[in-house]
Amino acid sequence: MATVSISEAARLAGISRPTIYKLINSGQLNVTSVVKGGKTVKAIDTSELIRFFGTIESFSVATDFTVNPEQGVTRFNSHDLQDLQHKVELLQKENEGLKEAVASRDDHISSLRQAMMLLEHKQEPQRPSPLPVRWWQFWK
């Protein structure tokens, strides 16, 4: 028979894990050791669960995961869909406006940087060269 982990056995029996451990420790439920991934883990045979609890929960896989195609269908031209499309258009326009504002701010920043570069590299004014002193103007 198939073996299940302690947690899976508790889920199938509809009780908590500590209750399963109490039943194992009292000897009412038999447990086997199974090697999984190089480790020894405790497992309970499904026949042991059926012996002790009678019936165990079965999976209802087909009913839990079936999709009803009619349930969540939105009509193409519904009011909510048009409202959402309008909001998306408004957000796209706002996004474009913000992108333009960022681009103009970046242009302004680059022009300010150029102005700063010009101010920092401004050449010092040249001093006029002194007039040559003539030999007869020795007193100056």
C-alpha positions in Angstrom: 0.0 0.0 0.0 1.0 3.6 -0.3 2.5 5.5 2.6 1.9 9.1 3.5 3.7 11.6 5.7 2.5 12.5 9.2 1.2 15.9 7.9 -0.6 14.2 5.0 -2.1 11.6 7.3 -3.4 14.3 9.6 -5.0 16.1 6.7 -6.6 12.9 5.3 -7.9 11.9 8.7 -9.1 15.4 9.5 -7.2 15.8 12.7 -4.1 17.7 13.9 -0.5 16.5 13.7 -0.1 16.5 17.4 -3.1 14.1 17.7 -1.4 11.8 15.1 1.8 11.8 17.2 -0.2 11.0 20.4 -1.8 8.0 18.6 1.7 6.8 17.4 3.2 7.2 20.9 0.3 5.4 22.5 0.7 2.5 20.1 -2.7 2.8 18.5 -1.3 3.8 15.1 1.7 2.0 13.5 4.3 4.0 11.7 7.1 2.9 9.3 10.4 4.5 8.6 11.0 5.4 5.0 14.2 6.8 3.4 13.5 9.9 1.3 16.4 12.0 -0.1 18.9 10.3 2.2 16.9 11.0 5.3 14.8 8.6 7.4 11.3 10.0 7.8 8.2 8.6 9.5 5.4 7.5 7.2 2.0 6.0 7.8 0.5 3.3 5.6 -2.9 4.4 4.2 -4.3 1.0 5.1 -3.4 1.8 8.7 -5.3 5.0 8.5 -8.3 3.2 7.1 -8.1 0.6 9.8 -8.1 3.2 12.6 -10.3 6.0 11.2 -12.6 4.0 8.9 -12.7 6.3 5.9 -10.3 9.0 4.9 -10.9 12.1 2.9 -10.6 11.6 -0.8 -9.5 14.3 -3.3 -12.0 16.0 -5.4 -9.6 17.1 -8.0 -12.0 17.3 -10.9 -14.5 19.5 -9.1 -12.1 21.8 -7.4 -10.2 22.9 -10.4 -12.8 22.9 -13.2 -13.3 26.2 -14.9 -16.7 27.5 -15.8 -16.2 29.6 -18.9 -19.5 31.4 -18.5 -18.9 32.6 -15.0 -16.3 35.5 -15.3 -16.8 36.6 -18.9 -16.8 40.4 -19.3 -18.8 41.8 -22.2 -16.7 43.6 -24.7 -18.5 46.9 -24.5 -19.5 46.9 -20.9 -19.6 50.2 -19.0 -16.8 49.1 -16.5 -14.5 48.1 -19.4 -15.0 51.5 -21.1 -14.4 53.3 -17.8 -11.1 51.3 -17.3 -10.1 52.1 -20.9 -10.7 55.8 -20.4 -8.7 55.7 -17.2 -5.8 54.0 -19.0 -5.9 56.6 -21.7 -5.8 59.4 -19.1 -2.9 57.8 -17.4 -1.0 57.4 -20.7 -1.5 61.1 -21.4 -0.3 62.0 -17.9 2.7 59.8 -18.4 3.6 61.5 -21.7 3.2 64.9 -20.1 5.5 63.8 -17.2 8.1 62.5 -19.7 8.0 65.8 -21.5 8.5 67.7 -18.2 11.4 65.5 -17.3 13.0 66.1 -20.8 12.6 69.9 -20.5 14.1 69.8 -17.0 17.1 67.7 -18.2 17.6 70.3 -21.0 17.5 73.1 -18.5 20.0 71.3 -16.3 22.4 70.8 -19.2 22.1 74.5 -20.2 22.9 75.5 -16.6 25.9 73.1 -16.6 27.2 74.8 -19.7 26.8 78.2 -18.2 28.6 77.0 -15.1 31.5 75.7 -17.2 31.8 79.0 -19.0 31.9 80.9 -15.6 34.4 78.5 -14.2 36.7 78.8 -17.2 36.4 82.5 -17.6 39.8 84.0 -18.6 41.3 86.5 -16.4 41.4 90.0 -17.9 44.8 90.8 -19.3 46.7 93.5 -17.5 47.9 96.3 -19.6 51.6 96.1 -20.1 53.4 99.0 -18.4 54.6 101.7 -20.7 58.3 101.6 -21.4 60.3 104.0 -19.3 62.4 106.3 -21.4 66.0 106.9 -20.4 65.5 110.6 -19.7 62.6 109.9 -17.4 64.8 108.3 -14.7 62.8 110.0 -11.9 59.7 107.9 -12.6 
